[in-house]
Amino acid sequence: MRFKTVSSKSLWALAAVAWFGSTGCSRGNAGATAVQPIEVLVAPAQQRDVPIYKEWIGTLDGLVNADIKAQVSGYLIEQAYKEGSFVKKGQLLFQIDPRPFQATLDQASAQLSQAQGQLEQSRAQEAQAEAGVAVADANQRRTQLDVDRYTPLVQQQAITQQDFDNATQNNMAAKAQVQAAHAQVETAKAQMVTSAAAVQAAMAAVETARINLGFTHITSPIDGIPGIAQLQVGALVSPASGAMTTVSTVDPIKCYFTVSEQEYLAYVRRFPTPQQLQAAHAQLELELILADGTTYPYKGKFDFADRQVDVRTGAIRLAGLYPNPGNVLRPGQYGRVRTASRVQEGAVLVPQQAVMELQGTRLIATVGVDNKVTIHPVELGDTTGREWIVLSGVKAGQRVVVEGLQKVRQGVEVEPKPWGGR
């Protein structure tokens, strides 16, 4: 005996006929009265260019997140902001007890005044030493004149040798006094350098004390919304205490989402030059679907792609920026980021309700010009809105059954009515 091979299409057709025709198996014999055509709602398969949307899970974060930390140690005496309210750059957030730092500043200021006084004294001593040099120089020049005048006289025996020796000794003593005066000047200069260095050190101490006093006033470095205070009034804070709170810029707000490496490559390869890719980024609009299912009314813009692909997941992190008037969106929220990644030209579209599935095969029932039903296996692509993109199995213009699928079977005559769901 010879068997014929049955194809997979024949198998699904038999299954479809059995499934769609099950409602007619319990009918009476052929001699029964004629059955009125079944009323169904139909819609034509439409053909048009449609954008293909992609969705990813997104996490919201502040554009800038500034951790507020103490830079000096002290007791917290005031929290000057309301948690969750908007603050301006430079606005006071916390106050650390300033009294120990004020005392340190006063002490440093006093030491600076003392050092400046010593510097002035050193300058006076240097001036006095320089004056002594001038006096010693004048005395030495006078004694030198005596020696010069007595030299020919002693040779002529006009003066005694004793007078000449006295003049010579006086000149040598004057020279020694000049050298001593110059030494005093150098000593005064060295003392002035030391005093000037002491003044510089005192000024640095004053500036350090002033900075530390300023650090007791903890202000916001940015415009934004501060979070809950992690340290309360009365707590001893220090640079090792951790963040006291965090201030985030939330308008615009940043949304991180992760796409696969394959999706990223497929997108960037559509633009052969960096200029084209940058232009595509500028035109890209990112929709945000919030946790309650509503679509955020403002479109986001592409911000940047991370520098690397995560080797653990094979995905790359992207970021978009969304306007956030009223600060409705907050860091930490989740949503779905959706965008049109490409446009499929001439796509054939059918309502999603027109597609049935039987044993893993997707089926669509069409109504011909004779109002009889034909069951088609179809290959579907992406969804766009409430419609399926049909890749094969149905052509544009064919009438597909949208409502009443449970009542039809292969070859049955129906009464088609237009479906008004579109």
Buried (B, 14 or more C-beta within 10 A) or exposed (E): EEEEEEEEEEEBBEBBBEBBBEBEEEEEEEEEEEEEEBEBBBBBBBBEEBBBBBEBEBBBBBBBBBEBBBBBBBEBBBBEBEEEEBBEEEBBBBBBBBEBBBEBBEEBBEBBEEBBEBBEBBBEBBEEBBEBBEEBBEBBEEBBEBBEEBEEEBEEEEBEEEBBEEBBEBBEEBBEBBEBBBEBBEBBBEBBEBBBEBBEBBBEBBEEBBEBBBBBBBBBBBBBBBBEBEBEEEEEBEEEBEEBBBBBBBBBBBBBBBBBEEBBEEBBEEBEEEEEBEEBBEEBEBBBBBEEEEEBEBBBBBBEBEEEBEEEEEBBBBBBBBBBEEBBBBBEBEBBBBBBBEEBEEBBBBBBBBBBEBEEBBBBBBBEEEBBBEBBBBEBBBBBEEBBBBBEBBEBEBBBBBBBBEBBBBEBBBEBEEBEEE
